[in-house]
Amino acid sequence: MPKTLVIAEKPSVGTDLARVLKGPFKKGEGVLEGPEHVITWAVGHLVQLAEPDEYDAKFKRWRMEDLPIVPERFKLVVRDERSRKQMSVVTKQIGRDDIAEVVNACDAGREGELIFAYLYEKAKGSKPVQRLWLNSMTSAAMKSAFEALRPSEDFARLEQAARSRSEADWIVGMNATRAATIRLRSSFDGAVSLGRVQTPTLALIARREEEIKAFVPEPYWLVDASFEADGARTYEGRYHAGAKPRIATGEEAAAIVAACEGKPGKITKLDKKEQREKAPMLYDLTTLQREANNRYGFSAKRTLGAAQRCYEEHKALTYPRTNSRYLPSDMVAEIKPIAELVGMQAEYRAGAEYVTSLDLLPLARVVNDEKVSDHHAIIPTRSEHKLDKMSSDDRRIYDMVTRRFLAVFHPEAVFENTRVETTIGEGESGHVFRTRGKLLIVPGWRGVYDEVAADSRPKGEEDEGADQQLPKLHDGETVKTTKVAGERKETKPPRRYSDASLLGAMETAGKLVDDEELREAMKESGIGTPATRASIIERLITVGYVERDARALVATEKGLNVIRLLDAHMLTSPELTGSWEHRLGKIERGEDSREKFMGDIAGFALQTVKQLDETLKDVRIPRAKLGPCPVCGHEIGENRKGYSCWAREDPGCGFVIWKSKAGKTLTVPIARELIKTGYTEKPVTGFRGRSGRSFRAHLAMQQTDEGKWRVEFDEPWAKEGAKAPEAEADSNELATAGGQREQPAPVGERSAA
């Protein structure tokens, strides 16, 4: 009897699929065998594009005259030895005589399509293929999807876009990396990694860092006053000259304080306006990652991992790697049953009861077939959700999605905004102090959030002063001025990117867009896709271009140098990469040609190689001099791997500070401080533990039994022989003893001793 071969993306999905197909299934090595179906899996990318030397052995050497490398037809190779074992299993199943057809059950998206396409091509598959398209991993959803299998031809354009993306990344990344590395060998240790998506993302972070470094703070002053009306009704106000609260000089601020102290004030303006606030739209992956970073400090990767577990393991959320914030019209009938199911949990009961009680659901901002392509917005599934089985991370992500799903069907929140102006003095010499009050009158959708509602309230501009809970005040009444004080402030540089703000910038190709619906219109022209953005951020950290400092993403000196040297090259342009993403979307819809796109990519690679060859040919990044060696007195200089007193003409004493430590490159300022004082006064950020999570620690020079000097972590856990703290990037636990630390003497003094 002929059988159907089902190829899933990973073993756990294969096991889940077996539960909804006719059994029993017998477990084999990398395969499940049933009476009608055979299930196997890919374990992610088993197959990848071959390295250049697979096309010609001469490409093993990196030479400028061999660039650009643009294969006429791309070769595929098995990823590694671990993958080879499972690939042989898959190939064997595809070649079986009793297999009549194959079902592609890899993730329903561009990347899943690519995983299957490469695997099937490498296995020389020729049997007819059907596509299983899943939005949810519940049993009902999987059964329904198997009943509605679609021919693979329906997804030919999706496969073309997937192959184009992969090949474009190979052509641009391989050629740009080789060209830059060849020209910068003397300045960088290892390859200068460049890429179609990672380089413009790095450019965003590096250029922000340059802005911060170039920023010169300027002083300004604010003057605040406290007022009291009859009956102990108190409030505060901030001085404004017209619309501006900032005062240019301390003298001017002092004069305003002197003119207002002890003088009565009068409420000369009292306006109350109603503000209505719509519920935020449903989550796509990028918005979920941004808000989880803002709320919990989760990295993009951590949020994706939790959302993926909620989808695959807990069957509690729908497919997470989506860029849509809408539902299709055929899901309208599912909304109330899903709300009823999540309402079984006490914390969601009130919000769910409201949704299920509605005769007519408000669908205008929720349902839009044109805005749903591969997958709809992330929502809870129509099944029982066992929250006690979820980890803390998974529970938080589930909670965010569930509350958002319920909130979107609730009415607007209504606030009363009050604006008060209190004037001290008469006429043109009067000094005006402004006060803002905000009162939630109708909770609306905010009621779904209970205690977390306050977290999502927009914060007022610092210069304008915070919103206050105001007592009842009357226009024209006189008040006492109980206190007036001026405060010196400084202008602040732009903030470093966090995962949240960087994901937002990637989504809009670097353009600053806050409006939700305008962001929707720009999605197809962003940097990367929701499925790849987290991995791009992690890639920049892995290659040493970016470090995490708490929630901030900081460009390293290496990352800054790469962007400085590329200057305004188009490879650093978010707009260019965004336009390529837009064209990939058009290939999916049949509005652009794969051949033309790849031709343009090949042309860009040629132009890039020529430009990098010309601009980087004679570039030399000067090596730092760090002063005399604390042991022998010879000049310490920077080299590719460290800082030492070694030189060709004089080997010195062997003193060296290696640049690489726990995934971080120690910079010149850190090395200089260690040489001078023997320790770092502040903890150094950007170290990575074995799990890949960031931590920070003090450093100190320590002498081994052999008399050699080494840089060690100067923390209690290090002295006790424990592992580095596995603190997530957002953690405030620094595992340091702060001012209690015993500070080592400088190296020179300890050597003398």
Secondary structure in CASP SS format (residue, H / E / C, confidence):
PFRMAT SS
TARGET T0000
AUTHOR 0000-0000-0000
METHOD secondary structure of the structure
MODEL  1
M C 1.00
P C 1.00
K E 1.00
T E 1.00
L E 1.00
V E 1.00
I E 1.00
A E 1.00
E C 1.00
K C 1.00
P H 1.00
S H 1.00
V H 1.00
G H 1.00
T H 1.00
D H 1.00
L H 1.00
A H 1.00
R C 1.00
V C 1.00
L C 1.00
K C 1.00
G C 1.00
P C 1.00
F C 1.00
K E 1.00
K E 1.00
G E 1.00
E C 1.00
G C 1.00
V E 1.00
L E 1.00
E E 1.00
G C 1.00
P C 1.00
E C 1.00
H E 1.00
V E 1.00
I E 1.00
T E 1.00
W E 1.00
A C 1.00
V C 1.00
G C 1.00
H C 1.00
L C 1.00
V E 1.00
Q E 1.00
L E 1.00
A C 1.00
E C 1.00
P H 1.00
D H 1.00
E H 1.00
Y C 1.00
D C 1.00
A H 1.00
K H 1.00
F H 1.00
K H 1.00
R C 1.00
W C 1.00
R C 1.00
M H 1.00
E H 1.00
D H 1.00
L C 1.00
P C 1.00
I C 1.00
V C 1.00
P C 1.00
E C 1.00
R C 1.00
F C 1.00
K C 1.00
L E 1.00
V E 1.00
V E 1.00
R C 1.00
D C 1.00
E H 1.00
R H 1.00
S H 1.00
R H 1.00
K H 1.00
Q H 1.00
M H 1.00
S H 1.00
V H 1.00
V H 1.00
T H 1.00
K H 1.00
Q H 1.00
I H 1.00
G C 1.00
R C 1.00
D C 1.00
D C 1.00
I E 1.00
A E 1.00
E E 1.00
V E 1.00
V E 1.00
N E 1.00
A E 1.00
C C 1.00
D C 1.00
A C 1.00
G C 1.00
R H 1.00
E H 1.00
G H 1.00
E H 1.00
L H 1.00
I H 1.00
F H 1.00
A H 1.00
Y H 1.00
L H 1.00
Y H 1.00
E H 1.00
K H 1.00
A C 1.00
K C 1.00
G C 1.00
S C 1.00
K C 1.00
P C 1.00
V E 1.00
Q E 1.00
R E 1.00
L C 1.00
W C 1.00
L C 1.00
N C 1.00
S C 1.00
M C 1.00
T C 1.00
S H 1.00
A H 1.00
A H 1.00
M H 1.00
K H 1.00
S H 1.00
A H 1.00
F H 1.00
E H 1.00
A C 1.00
L C 1.00
R E 1.00
P E 1.00
S H 1.00
E H 1.00
D H 1.00
F H 1.00
A H 1.00
R H 1.00
L H 1.00
E H 1.00
Q H 1.00
A H 1.00
A H 1.00
R H 1.00
S H 1.00
R H 1.00
S H 1.00
E H 1.00
A H 1.00
D H 1.00
W H 1.00
I H 1.00
V H 1.00
G H 1.00
M H 1.00
N H 1.00
A H 1.00
T H 1.00
R H 1.00
A H 1.00
A H 1.00
T H 1.00
I H 1.00
R H 1.00
L C 1.00
R C 1.00
S C 1.00
S C 1.00
F C 1.00
D C 1.00
G C 1.00
A C 1.00
V C 1.00
S C 1.00
L C 1.00
G C 1.00
R C 1.00
V C 1.00
Q H 1.00
T H 1.00
P H 1.00
T H 1.00
L H 1.00
A H 1.00
L H 1.00
I H 1.00
A H 1.00
R H 1.00
R H 1.00
E H 1.00
E H 1.00
E H 1.00
I H 1.00
K H 1.00
A H 1.00
F C 1.00
V C 1.00
P C 1.00
E C 1.00
P E 1.00
Y E 1.00
W E 1.00
L E 1.00
V E 1.00
D E 1.00
A E 1.00
S E 1.00
F E 1.00
E E 1.00
A E 1.00
D C 1.00
G C 1.00
A C 1.00
R E 1.00
T E 1.00
Y E 1.00
E E 1.00
G E 1.00
R E 1.00
Y E 1.00
H E 1.00
A E 1.00
G C 1.00
A C 1.00
K E 1.00
P C 1.00
R C 1.00
I E 1.00
A C 1.00
T C 1.00
G H 1.00
E H 1.00
E H 1.00
A H 1.00
A H 1.00
A H 1.00
I H 1.00
V H 1.00
A H 1.00
A H 1.00
C H 1.00
E C 1.00
G C 1.00
K C 1.00
P C 1.00
G E 1.00
K E 1.00
I E 1.00
T E 1.00
K E 1.00
L E 1.00
D E 1.00
K E 1.00
K E 1.00
E E 1.00
Q E 1.00
R E 1.00
E E 1.00
K C 1.00
A C 1.00
P C 1.00
M C 1.00
L C 1.00
Y E 1.00
D C 1.00
L H 1.00
T H 1.00
T H 1.00
L H 1.00
Q H 1.00
R H 1.00
E H 1.00
A H 1.00
N H 1.00
N H 1.00
R H 1.00
Y H 1.00
G C 1.00
F C 1.00
S C 1.00
A H 1.00
K H 1.00
R H 1.00
T H 1.00
L H 1.00
G H 1.00
A H 1.00
A H 1.00
Q H 1.00
R H 1.00
C H 1.00
Y H 1.00
E H 1.00
E C 1.00
H C 1.00
K C 1.00
A C 1.00
L E 1.00
T C 1.00
Y C 1.00
P C 1.00
R C 1.00
T C 1.00
N C 1.00
S C 1.00
R C 1.00
Y C 1.00
L E 1.00
P C 1.00
S H 1.00
D H 1.00
M H 1.00
V H 1.00
A H 1.00
E H 1.00
I H 1.00
K H 1.00
P H 1.00
I H 1.00
A H 1.00
E H 1.00
L H 1.00
V H 1.00
G C 1.00
M C 1.00
Q C 1.00
A H 1.00
E H 1.00
Y H 1.00
R H 1.00
A H 1.00
G H 1.00
A H 1.00
E H 1.00
Y H 1.00
V H 1.00
T H 1.00
S H 1.00
L C 1.00
D C 1.00
L C 1.00
L C 1.00
P C 1.00
L C 1.00
A C 1.00
R C 1.00
V C 1.00
V E 1.00
N C 1.00
D H 1.00
E H 1.00
K H 1.00
V C 1.00
S C 1.00
D C 1.00
H C 1.00
H C 1.00
A C 1.00
I E 1.00
I C 1.00
P E 1.00
T C 1.00
R C 1.00
S C 1.00
E C 1.00
H C 1.00
K C 1.00
L H 1.00
D H 1.00
K H 1.00
M C 1.00
S C 1.00
S H 1.00
D H 1.00
D H 1.00
R H 1.00
R H 1.00
I H 1.00
Y H 1.00
D H 1.00
M H 1.00
V H 1.00
T H 1.00
R H 1.00
R H 1.00
F H 1.00
L H 1.00
A H 1.00
V C 1.00
F C 1.00
H C 1.00
P C 1.00
E C 1.00
A E 1.00
V E 1.00
F E 1.00
E E 1.00
N E 1.00
T E 1.00
R E 1.00
V E 1.00
E E 1.00
T E 1.00
T E 1.00
I E 1.00
G C 1.00
E C 1.00
G H 1.00
E H 1.00
S H 1.00
G C 1.00
H E 1.00
V E 1.00
F E 1.00
R E 1.00
T E 1.00
R E 1.00
G E 1.00
K E 1.00
L E 1.00
L E 1.00
I E 1.00
V E 1.00
P C 1.00
G H 1.00
W H 1.00
R H 1.00
G H 1.00
V H 1.00
Y H 1.00
D H 1.00
E H 1.00
V H 1.00
A H 1.00
A H 1.00
D H 1.00
S H 1.00
R C 1.00
P C 1.00
K C 1.00
G C 1.00
E C 1.00
E H 1.00
D H 1.00
E H 1.00
G C 1.00
A C 1.00
D C 1.00
Q E 1.00
Q C 1.00
L C 1.00
P C 1.00
K C 1.00
L C 1.00
H C 1.00
D C 1.00
G C 1.00
E C 1.00
T E 1.00
V E 1.00
K E 1.00
T E 1.00
T E 1.00
K E 1.00
V E 1.00
A E 1.00
G E 1.00
E E 1.00
R E 1.00
K E 1.00
E E 1.00
T C 1.00
K C 1.00
P C 1.00
P C 1.00
R C 1.00
R C 1.00
Y C 1.00
S E 1.00
D H 1.00
A H 1.00
S H 1.00
L H 1.00
L H 1.00
G H 1.00
A H 1.00
M H 1.00
E H 1.00
T C 1.00
A C 1.00
G C 1.00
K C 1.00
L C 1.00
V C 1.00
D C 1.00
D C 1.00
E H 1.00
E H 1.00
L H 1.00
R H 1.00
E H 1.00
A H 1.00
M H 1.00
K H 1.00
E H 1.00
S H 1.00
G C 1.00
I C 1.00
G C 1.00
T C 1.00
P C 1.00
A C 1.00
T C 1.00
R H 1.00
A H 1.00
S H 1.00
I H 1.00
I H 1.00
E H 1.00
R H 1.00
L H 1.00
I H 1.00
T H 1.00
V C 1.00
G C 1.00
Y C 1.00
V E 1.00
E E 1.00
R E 1.00
D E 1.00
A C 1.00
R C 1.00
A E 1.00
L E 1.00
V E 1.00
A E 1.00
T C 1.00
E H 1.00
K H 1.00
G H 1.00
L H 1.00
N H 1.00
V H 1.00
I H 1.00
R H 1.00
L H 1.00
L H 1.00
D C 1.00
A C 1.00
H C 1.00
M H 1.00
L H 1.00
T H 1.00
S C 1.00
P H 1.00
E H 1.00
L H 1.00
T H 1.00
G H 1.00
S H 1.00
W H 1.00
E H 1.00
H H 1.00
R H 1.00
L H 1.00
G H 1.00
K H 1.00
I H 1.00
E H 1.00
R C 1.00
G C 1.00
E C 1.00
D C 1.00
S C 1.00
R H 1.00
E H 1.00
K H 1.00
F H 1.00
M H 1.00
G H 1.00
D H 1.00
I H 1.00
A H 1.00
G H 1.00
F H 1.00
A H 1.00
L H 1.00
Q H 1.00
T H 1.00
V H 1.00
K H 1.00
Q H 1.00
L H 1.00
D H 1.00
E H 1.00
T H 1.00
L H 1.00
K C 1.00
D C 1.00
V C 1.00
R C 1.00
I C 1.00
P C 1.00
R C 1.00
A C 1.00
K E 1.00
L E 1.00
G E 1.00
P E 1.00
C C 1.00
P C 1.00
V C 1.00
C C 1.00
G C 1.00
H C 1.00
E E 1.00
I E 1.00
G E 1.00
E E 1.00
N C 1.00
R C 1.00
K C 1.00
G E 1.00
Y E 1.00
S E 1.00
C C 1.00
W C 1.00
A C 1.00
R C 1.00
E C 1.00
D C 1.00
P C 1.00
G C 1.00
C C 1.00
G C 1.00
F C 1.00
V E 1.00
I E 1.00
W E 1.00
K C 1.00
S E 1.00
K E 1.00
A C 1.00
G C 1.00
K E 1.00
T E 1.00
L C 1.00
T C 1.00
V H 1.00
P H 1.00
I H 1.00
A H 1.00
R H 1.00
E H 1.00
L H 1.00
I H 1.00
K H 1.00
T H 1.00
G C 1.00
Y E 1.00
T C 1.00
E C 1.00
K C 1.00
P C 1.00
V E 1.00
T E 1.00
G E 1.00
F E 1.00
R E 1.00
G C 1.00
R C 1.00
S C 1.00
G C 1.00
R C 1.00
S E 1.00
F E 1.00
R E 1.00
A E 1.00
H C 1.00
L E 1.00
A E 1.00
M E 1.00
Q E 1.00
Q E 1.00
T C 1.00
D C 1.00
E C 1.00
G C 1.00
K C 1.00
W E 1.00
R E 1.00
V E 1.00
E E 1.00
F E 1.00
D C 1.00
E C 1.00
P H 1.00
W H 1.00
A H 1.00
K H 1.00
E C 1.00
G C 1.00
A C 1.00
K C 1.00
A C 1.00
P C 1.00
E C 1.00
A C 1.00
E C 1.00
A C 1.00
D C 1.00
S C 1.00
N C 1.00
E C 1.00
L C 1.00
A C 1.00
T C 1.00
A C 1.00
G H 1.00
G H 1.00
Q H 1.00
R C 1.00
E C 1.00
Q C 1.00
P C 1.00
A C 1.00
P C 1.00
V H 1.00
G H 1.00
E H 1.00
R H 1.00
S H 1.00
A H 1.00
A C 1.00
END
